[in-house]
Amino acid sequence: MPLTPIEVEHIALLAHLQLEEAELAKYRRQLESILEYADRLRRVDTSLISPTTTVLPLRSVVRDDKIGESLLCDDALANAVERERNMFRIPPVFE
């Protein structure tokens, strides 16, 4: 898909780029190549392919929950610098 130098300048302006003439020519060729490839992908017949969110098999990386013994409150707070009732006390994050 051919681009005009004006279109490339407009794209550069949108991207807040200040390009010199040599850079405009270089990026024009690169953008044309990208658009040509996107056009080729658009023409691929995908009518027999069902929509999918991923091509990878689904699997969970999270282990199953298992009920076990919990720490006693005093043990959990044993190394707390400060505690208030049965909670850790930390300095405020927001004033």
Wavefront OBJ file of the C-alpha trace (Angstrom):
o trace
v 0.000 0.000 0.000
v 1.827 3.108 -1.168
v 2.006 6.058 1.205
v 2.569 9.648 0.234
v 5.238 11.696 1.975
v 2.434 13.880 3.368
v 0.814 10.830 5.011
v 4.137 9.806 6.569
v 4.661 13.360 7.845
v 1.154 13.275 9.335
v 1.860 9.943 11.074
v 5.130 11.360 12.411
v 3.256 14.422 13.670
v 0.732 12.205 15.468
v 3.623 10.310 17.073
v 5.328 13.596 18.032
v 8.360 12.755 15.886
v 10.461 15.281 14.040
v 11.899 13.441 11.061
v 14.424 14.574 8.484
v 13.980 13.836 4.770
v 16.130 10.687 4.882
v 14.178 9.402 7.870
v 10.859 10.151 6.156
v 11.906 8.046 3.168
v 13.133 5.215 5.404
v 9.969 5.140 7.530
v 7.800 5.435 4.429
v 9.296 2.202 3.075
v 8.940 0.490 6.456
v 5.326 1.588 6.946
v 4.436 0.503 3.399
v 5.952 -2.909 4.120
v 3.966 -3.256 7.361
v 0.709 -2.216 5.678
v 1.357 -4.593 2.782
v 1.874 -7.475 5.212
v -1.291 -6.549 7.153
v -3.200 -6.527 3.865
v -1.886 -10.004 3.023
v -3.053 -11.243 6.447
v -6.461 -9.653 5.918
v -6.896 -11.609 2.671
v -6.297 -14.995 4.340
v -9.486 -17.094 4.359
v -10.324 -17.789 8.000
v -13.989 -18.713 7.453
v -13.393 -22.339 8.507
v -11.551 -21.375 11.693
v -13.701 -20.944 14.773
v -13.121 -17.865 16.917
v -10.789 -18.470 19.829
v -9.138 -16.456 22.555
v -5.975 -18.545 22.592
v -4.319 -21.208 20.490
v -2.723 -22.809 23.521
v -4.416 -25.529 25.555
v -6.054 -24.246 28.708
v -4.411 -25.240 31.948
v -4.410 -23.830 35.425
v -1.132 -22.904 37.046
v -2.854 -22.480 40.398
v -2.750 -25.437 42.747
v -5.864 -26.776 44.393
v -6.663 -25.342 47.816
v -5.955 -27.691 50.683
v -7.209 -27.175 54.179
v -4.368 -27.179 56.662
v -3.357 -25.804 60.003
v -3.278 -22.036 60.385
v -0.894 -19.955 62.439
v -2.103 -18.780 65.779
v -2.557 -15.017 65.865
v 0.255 -14.531 68.391
v 2.636 -16.608 66.253
v 1.728 -14.681 63.092
v 2.324 -11.337 64.824
v 5.408 -12.436 66.775
v 7.836 -10.423 64.590
v 5.586 -7.398 64.060
v 7.318 -4.102 64.770
v 4.018 -2.714 65.989
v 0.669 -4.354 66.500
v -2.737 -3.100 67.368
v -5.247 -5.598 68.692
v -4.774 -8.640 66.430
v -3.367 -6.760 63.425
v -0.065 -5.474 62.080
v 0.224 -1.716 62.552
v 2.034 0.122 59.782
v 2.602 3.812 59.088
v -0.107 5.408 56.958
v 0.520 5.298 53.230
v -1.616 8.340 52.450
v -1.871 11.413 54.606
l 1 2 3 4 5 6 7 8 9 10 11 12 13 14 15 16 17 18 19 20 21 22 23 24 25 26 27 28 29 30 31 32 33 34 35 36 37 38 39 40 41 42 43 44 45 46 47 48 49 50 51 52 53 54 55 56 57 58 59 60 61 62 63 64 65 66 67 68 69 70 71 72 73 74 75 76 77 78 79 80 81 82 83 84 85 86 87 88 89 90 91 92 93 94 95
